[in-house]
């Protein structure tokens, strides 16, 4: 039996975490007495590692203040996860059922490739009871930021699956660029944080969980 690996981005793909992201950003910028960027500016950098995200948001600040912003964001996000529960970053409609069906397949493994820190990812997965869903969980810790393909190279290595039997699912241009650089099939979802017109690198673009399931099945079928 040939195993396939289905790799998910997290923020904007599995969960709608914009409330926690915007709240943590507001806290971080407030702590540094800096004006907070707009909602649109903040959501545009979701998927990048935090140092790279703050470099894009406030290129004028120096490395010491950027590090303080990163640490303040992490602390604020962790506190929001503790107090908010799963309702604060809900799974998108149809995603729980899709993960159930994919997990039940003997020929499919699940993975994650996210710009979140491991601490943030662990807190989020624990809040949704999903810590055992994914055989590989690639985070910003220890990996270059998207769109560098290292996360995906590490994911397929850890899962023991060839790159031509893997598919990446995400909501941003960073996800699509990363997957293309890694030689991995790619599906973009439109319910996340980058507009449809930014998802030009995708092989499939889908609008709901049912469409995502069909696209996964089509690509896995093509790999057979």
C-alpha positions in Angstrom: 0.0 0.0 0.0 1.4 3.4 -1.0 1.0 6.0 1.8 0.1 9.6 1.0 0.7 12.6 3.2 -1.9 15.4 3.4 -0.3 18.5 5.0 -2.3 21.4 6.4 -1.5 24.9 7.2 -3.3 26.0 10.4 -4.3 29.7 10.7 -6.8 30.5 8.0 -7.0 26.9 6.8 -8.0 24.6 9.7 -9.0 27.3 12.2 -10.2 30.9 12.0 -7.8 32.3 14.5 -7.9 35.9 13.4 -9.4 37.0 16.7 -6.5 35.7 18.7 -4.0 36.9 16.2 -5.4 40.4 16.1 -5.6 40.5 19.9 -2.1 39.4 20.4 -0.8 41.8 17.8 -2.6 44.7 19.5 -1.1 43.7 22.9 2.4 43.4 21.4 2.3 46.8 19.7 0.7 48.4 22.7 3.5 47.1 25.0 6.0 48.8 22.7 3.9 52.0 22.4 3.7 51.5 18.7 0.7 52.1 16.5 -0.9 48.8 15.6 -1.2 48.0 11.9 -4.6 47.5 10.3 -6.5 44.3 10.3 -5.7 43.8 6.6 -2.0 44.4 7.1 -1.9 41.9 10.0 -3.8 39.2 8.2 -1.6 39.6 5.1 1.4 38.3 7.0 -0.3 35.3 8.6 1.8 32.3 7.7 5.2 33.9 8.0 7.3 33.2 11.1 7.0 36.0 13.7 10.3 37.6 13.1 9.7 37.9 9.4 6.1 39.0 10.0 7.2 41.9 12.2 9.9 42.8 9.7 7.2 43.2 7.1 4.8 45.0 9.4 7.3 47.5 10.9 10.5 47.4 8.9 11.7 50.6 10.6 12.2 49.0 14.0 15.6 47.5 15.0 16.3 43.9 15.9 16.1 44.4 19.7 12.7 45.9 19.6 11.6 43.3 17.0 12.6 40.6 19.4 10.5 42.2 22.1 7.5 42.4 19.8 7.9 38.7 19.0 8.1 37.7 22.7 5.2 40.0 23.6 3.1 38.5 20.8 3.9 34.9 22.0 3.0 35.7 25.6 -0.3 37.5 24.6 -1.3 34.7 22.2 -0.6 32.0 24.9 -2.8 33.9 27.4 -5.6 34.3 24.9 -5.4 30.5 24.1 -5.7 29.7 27.8 -8.7 32.0 28.4 -10.5 31.7 25.1 -10.8 28.0 24.5 -11.7 26.4 21.2 -14.4 28.9 20.5 -11.9 31.7 20.2 -10.2 30.0 17.2 -12.9 27.7 15.8 -12.4 25.1 13.2 -13.9 26.1 9.9 -17.2 24.4 8.8 -16.7 20.8 7.6 -13.1 20.6 8.8 -13.7 18.3 11.8 -15.6 15.8 9.6 -13.0 16.0 6.9 -10.2 15.3 9.3 -12.2 12.3 10.7 -12.6 10.8 7.3 -9.0 11.3 6.3 -7.8 9.9 9.6 -9.8 6.8 9.1 -8.0 6.0 5.8 -5.2 3.5 6.1 -3.4 5.0 3.1 -3.4 8.6 4.3 -1.2 10.3 6.9 -1.9 13.9 8.1 0.7 16.6 8.8 1.0 20.3 9.6 3.2 23.0 8.3 2.6 26.3 10.0 4.3 29.6 10.8 3.2 29.3 14.4 5.6 28.6 17.2 5.5 25.1 18.6 4.1 26.5 21.9 1.3 28.2 20.0 0.5 25.2 17.9 0.5 22.8 20.8 -1.9 25.1 22.7 -4.3 25.3 19.7 -4.3 21.6 19.0 -4.8 20.8 22.7 -7.8 23.1 22.8 -9.4 21.2 19.9 -8.4 17.7 21.1 -6.3 17.2 18.0 -2.8 16.5 19.3 -2.7 13.0 18.0 -4.1 13.7 14.5 -0.9 14.6 12.8 2.2 12.4 12.3 4.4 15.4 11.6 4.0 19.0 12.9 6.4 21.4 11.3 6.5 24.9 13.0 8.5 28.1 12.7 10.7 26.8 15.5 13.7 25.2 13.9 12.5 25.9 10.3 13.1 28.8 8.0 9.9 30.9 7.4 7.5 30.1 4.6 7.8 30.2 1.6 11.1 28.4 2.1 10.4 24.7 1.5 12.3 23.3 4.5 9.1 22.6 6.5 7.8 20.4 3.7 11.1 18.6 3.1 11.1 17.8 6.9 7.5 16.8 6.9 7.8 14.2 4.1 11.1 12.9 5.7 9.5 12.5 9.1 6.4 10.8 7.7 8.4 8.5 5.5 6.5 9.5 2.4 7.9 10.6 -1.0 7.3 14.2 -2.1 5.3 13.1 -5.1 2.8 11.5 -2.7 2.2 14.6 -0.6 -0.2 17.5 -1.0 -0.1 20.9 0.8 -3.3 22.7 1.7 -3.2 26.4 2.7 -4.9 29.7 2.4 -1.9 32.0 1.5 0.5 32.6 -1.4 3.3 31.6 1.0 1.8 28.1 1.3 1.6 27.8 -2.5 5.1 29.1 -3.1 6.5 26.8 -0.4 4.8 23.7 -1.9 5.8 24.6 -5.4 9.4 25.0 -4.3 9.3 21.6 -2.6 7.8 19.9 -5.6 4.6 19.0 -3.7 1.0 19.2 -5.0 -0.9 22.2 -3.6 -4.5 23.1 -2.9 -5.6 26.6 -1.9 -8.7 27.4 0.2 -10.5 30.7 -0.2 -11.9 31.0 3.3 -8.6 32.2 4.8 -6.6 35.3 4.9 -5.3 35.8 1.3 -7.6 36.8 -1.5 -8.3 34.3 -4.3 -6.3 36.4 -6.8 -3.2 35.9 -4.7 -3.4 32.1 -4.9 -2.1 31.8 -8.4 0.4 29.0 -7.6 -2.3 26.5 -6.6 -3.2 23.5 -8.7 -6.7 23.5 -7.2 -8.6 26.4 -5.5 -11.6 25.4 -3.4 -14.4 27.3 -1.6 -15.6 24.9 1.1 -14.7 21.7 2.9 -16.6 19.5 0.5 -14.7 21.0 -2.4 -11.5 20.4 -0.5 -12.2 16.8 0.0 -12.9 16.3 -3.7 -9.7 18.0 -4.6 -7.7 15.9 -2.2 -9.3 12.7 -3.6 -8.5 13.9 -7.1 -4.9 14.5 -6.4 -4.4 11.4 -4.4 -6.0 9.5 -7.2 -3.6 11.1 -9.7 -0.7 9.9 -7.4 -1.9 6.3 -7.5 
